[in-house]
Amino acid sequence: MDVTTSLKSLLLAARQYKNNKSSLNSSQLQKQIEDVSSLRCSSLLTSGQVLPSECLSGLLEVAGDPNTSHALTGAILSLLAQLASDDESKETLHSSYNIVGTLAAIVHWNRASPEEPVVLQCLQVLQRLTYNVRILHCASHVDELLSFLMLNIQSNNDDITKPCLGLMANLCRHNLSVQAQINFAYFVFALSILSSLTLNEEVGQKLFNAKNIHQTFQLIFNITVNGDGTLTRNYAVDLLVDLLKNPKIADYLTNYKHLPVCLNEVVSLLHGKDPDTAVKVLELLVSLCSVPALRRLVCEMVLRPVALRLNPGVRSSAQTRGSEPCLDLLQWATGPLQGPEQCTLQALSLLTELFEEAIDSSLSDSAQSFVELLLPALQGLLQAPDPSEGEQLLKRHCIRAGRVVDLLLDIHTHISHHYFKGSLLITPKMIKHVTYVILCYFYDQRMVMPLSLALTSNLRERVQAALRILFEAAPLPDFPAVILGESIAASNAYRQKEPELVVRGSTIQEDGVTYGKSFPLSTTGPCSPSRQNIDSLIEKLQTSMQEPMKDVHMSEIIDIYEQKISALASKEGRLQDLLEAKALALSQADRLIAQYRCQRAQAEAEARKLASLLKETERRKEELQAELSEQVLEVEKLKTDSQQLLQHNSKLQAVSDEHQNLKGTYNQLLSRYNKNEGMLKELQAAHISLTQQAEGLRKSNEGLKMRQERSICGLNGSNGSLCCATGLQAEVKKQEEQASEMEESTNLLKKELTKTEQARKDASIKASSLELQKTQLETKLQKKEEELSKHMQMIAMIHSLSSGKLKNDTSANLSL
């Protein structure tokens, strides 16, 4: 089929679809679009013809309907992508049609499911159409399109991100109105994408180098502090958190000269902001604490009073923005259990970081005053909720209580460490409060070992600290006093038998480490107080065992404990063997688990692949079945058309037979007409002759009348001539009779002539009518014969094509 015929069929199918939006009309229109696309006529729009313009207008109207199926919309988009292959066609599309508005409307109506193929196809066509073309911002749905691009420009789907970026670049280029709508927040989006893709590459190092990074820092802090929404601030914080993972960028931020002022502005956001803003600010501060130099600065900003940490005249607005940051942080950390969970957890994490920094620095004064406010609040956080309030609330309390205990143990460790050193900043009241809070929530057999080691220590400070803890913990119910006494006795006996068990010293240290795992004080490293207690205890035992034993009862006690220690040593050996066997079994189990996971992953991958193949096969089968049903319907329709054409052919044959009959009748009438015309000519000649004779008779009659009158006159004068007058009268009478007879004949001839003339006229009229009917029938018969020959050719072509397609579809279906 040629291009014109295809376009006519397409226009007809589009009109039928607009009149009745059935699935059959939709599939028929889609097929016509695919037929036109297969012709590869990219210059249709530039030809200036009306038919392509009408077709494209109808297709854009169909595509702009929200109820149009995605398959039909995709076919229209494919045709548009083919038509927009050159600059001249693109200019025609923009100048004569609302192409951008229609495609933007398609994107807007499918904004809830951007992963749909029709959305991706529409974005790709828009990217091609808008390249190097200035788009008017007043076009319909352009604002919605920009909002969609801004929302999906950081999608996890790379297929949607690429056209969004390309389309955004096209819309922003040479278009001030679009550029004005894109605010600085989307600079952060672009930088976030670039940092994710190129931060650890050479391109990223050039992009975020020492010259450019300060401007990036300023932009991030400006958006974080003065952002136009929570979403914008979230992206800015995430970008800075990602950048801090790079050591070079963290060093650049440490040397950033405006960092104290910017950080003070960020800390001030903790006051009076919504929970979403607070949690991102806390996340940023915790991330900054991962860099040692920045953690000290954050600690100063939070714990030091505002009047001391700000220079005069520097951003005085921050000073009046809110209250002390430490109080705001305490408020977020001690929020209600039903409140935002992440705010509380992030605030507790930040407090842990701050106290680890503040205890060992010059900020101890500020930390001390803050601890006095913090400890009662933390004690309130450890109160368990009512079980009737629900399991979810209880789960939140457990998570928060774990963070609180970690913070308390960290505070207790550092406070005890400084108190043992004789720090004047750590008061007994503070130690008492911390100890009470910890013991009220978390005391059991795990506290026995640290207390026994401290009570048997040769350091006065440790013994005094242990006695204070014991004094506070002893009144509590179910205090493990018996176990503590046995532990102290075992420690003393071990100190006396140390020289004989030097070989097992490492085991004792391992025991200390094992106990340390259950008591967080010993997990702080080799230089922690508990590790020093263990070393001093071993040293003390070694020195004490070298002294001579003077008491006999002591020797008996030592013998008893030697037996116990030897039994424990043998038991420890067996346990060590069991542990080694268990470790070997665990390693084998881990190896088997790894193999199983690998095999399971492979099996799952194969299963997913087979499932995708099966799904694709089923989809292809459904498509082939649908196409086969369409072909069957088309064949049925063609059969119906063939029957209608055969009926029409029989009607044309009947018309042809009738034409032949009319042609014979015409010939007969024509011969009669010729015969009547000859008779008419003869009658006209006879009429002329008779008319001449009648004229002669009339003249003769007039002469006779004159003679008669003269004779009558003569008879009046002479009676003798009577006989002659009588003869003349008889002759006149005879002449009159002959004249009357001739007149009657003339009248008869006139009547016959009139009838013949009327018959001639009727025959002439009928012959003319028959001649006209003959001409019309010949023309109509010729057209019908031409149309019949075309229909017969089309039937033969359709039969050949449909038989070929049915064979191919049947073979494909059988193969499936």
Secondary structure, DSSP 4 states (H G I P E B T S, - for coil): --HHHHHHHHHHHHHHHHH---HHHHHHHHHHHHHHHHT--TTSGGG--HHHHHHHHHHHHHHT-TTS-HHHHHHHHHHHHHHTTSHHHHHHHHHHS-HHHHHHHHHHHTTT-TTSHHHHHHHHHHHHHHTT-PPPTTSTTHHHHHHHHHHHTT-S-HHHHHHHHHHHHHHHTT-HHHHHHS-THHHHHHHHHHHHHHTTSHHHHHHTSTTTHHHHHHHHHHHHHH-SSHHHHHHHHHHHHHHHTSHHHHHHHHT-TTHHHHHHHHHHTTSS--HHHHHHHHHHHHHHTTSHHHHHHHHHHHHS-HHHHS-TTS-HHHHTTSS-HHHHHHHHHT--TTS-HHHHHHHHHHHHHHHHHHTTSTTHHHHHHHHHHHHHHHHHHTSPPPGGG-HHHHHHHHHHHHHHHHHHHHHHHHHHHHHHTT-TTS-HHHHHHHHHHHHHHS-SGGGHHHHHHHHT-S-HHHHHHHHHHHHHHTTSTT--HHHHHHHHHHHHHHHHTGGGGSTTHHHHHHHHHHHHHHSGGGGS-TTSHHHHHHHHHHHHHHHHHTSPP--HHHHHHHHHHHHHHHHHHHHHHHHHHHHHHHHHHHHHHHHHHHHHHHHHHHHHHHHHHHHHHHHHHHHHHHHHHHHHHHHHHHHHHHHHHHHHHHHHHHHHHHHHHHHHHHHHHHHHHHHHHHHHHHHHHHHHHHHHHHHHHHHHHHHHHHHHHHHHHHHHHHHHH-GGGHHHHHHHHHHHHHHHHHHHHHHHHHHHHHHHHHHHHHHHHHHHHHHHHHHHHHHHHHHHHHHHHHHHHHHHHHHHHHHHHHHHHHHHHHHHHHH-
